[in-house]
Amino acid sequence: MSIRETLDHEPRPGVRTFTPRWRTSALTAERMATLFPAVEVPPGPLVAEELFGRVAPLVVEIGSGHGAAAVAYAATHPHVDLITAEVHVPGVARMLAAAEVAGVANLRVWRGDALELLRSGVAPMSLAAVHLFFPDPWPKKKHGKRRFIQQHTLTLLHSRLAPDGVVRIATDHEVYAAHVRDQVAAHGGFEVRVVARPSWRPTDGFEAKGLAAGRRVVDLELRPLASPLDHQM
C-alpha cells in the first residue's frame, strides 16, 4: 500500500482507531463511582477555566491507557492542566486510583473517542500540547487506515494547537513512526523531528513491553507551521 492510498483527508465511515473493550470488575465499578464524577469532562464546548478552576496551559492526551504517563506528567507539571481521552474503562479507573494516591489535582478525563473531544469540545488554537503515546500501531498494511495520524486528524490537531504548541508522539513500532513521517510530509502543516525521550515519562505498559521485545522507542515532536489550513473544523 503506497502513501497515496492512505492519504485520508476525511474520516472513513465506521473506521475506528481503537478496539472497544467492555469487560469490567467490581473494583473498577467502585473506582468509577467514587472517583470519576469529580474529574469527568462533560460533552459540549470546553470551558477549561471552569473545569479546572484556573487559567493554565491545556494539554490533551489521546489514549491514556492505564494512565501512568498521564499521572506522571500531571504530577511533574503542576502548572499545566491535562485532559486524558480514553475509551477503556478499567484503564480510566486504574489511572484515577493512581492520581488519587499521587495527589494529582490537575487531571480531568474524557471517557470516549478523542476525536469527538477534539472536534466538539476543544476550541481552535487553545492547546499547548497533544500527547499520543504508544497508540495502537495497526501494523498490517490493510489496517493503516485505522492509525490515528491521518491527513484529517493532522488538520484537526493543527487547528486546535496554539501557534507554539506541539504534538508529542512515542511509538515502539517503526512502521508507525514511518507512517507519521509520511503523513506529515504529505500534509505540509507541521515540521517533525526525533527528540529525546522525556525524563518524566515512566517506562511502563506498552513501552516496557516494546523494550522487552527488543523494539526501539522513537519519540517525535510535531510543530505547527503557518499554513492556509482551515481552522474552522
Steps between C-alpha positions, in 0.01 A plus 500: 500500500651832393483826695254631239259222594501606867452875462159523665391862496163408648412235761396166357150409619507224758879495534626531857856551619435287809345167593218534757532276806216483746603253773502647849520393864358592838816697581479692173133578561576623852785723382289647221210567735714673762776669300371570148221755566745758636722487190256428218516726196139566394390502136489828313746786464771504766531785745837406647493773762180355644615141467827559687417813696793696359665629182792279393653339189278215380625162379302207359629143516346264245463141617636516855473124561542431871630853544860465618625768259203727569540488878877550473457798266236662719711449811817645345319786324270644768472828306335315207144363474468157340198334341532131415278331243453126545229249406620210718319536833729272707796711384321819602420353842860393556625845399261674738612282789865581422421870470332496839803335661732751331286793610458619141239775467564627145363199308156458345360214290303476180361145489454448130646554155770767497389619157160593638667700778728681256221575255219608731670591826835663435506855366730595211856597594444416869738209564859528615564136410347171391651171618470174307707239682518145366181505295376178347746457209261299283812345342331324206495705182127446454441658843695817425174692472440435872816674618418820682730725300334569165456809283168596659627449857811706427278782373286472812805502730649796313179696553487425874863576584625840601760636255780389733332169586638152447382147430711245688494146364677191631492158337695177515392398149715627214207456260303753703790746519541475122125545455509820708792641299327419170169651607667817632704538181186470288302736723736796505367659820769376739868447534599172662817405683632221715555609860635354821269296718351731769641425845160532668339215305516168686616188321175316545228317312545478124839670513633234737355225283658647190841529661474145635426382146813675372323780318638854489287781639477810280388836638378754245393863531270667250509880497234691304605712207316806377272379223164573335339203678133539585477572873122482507478123555 
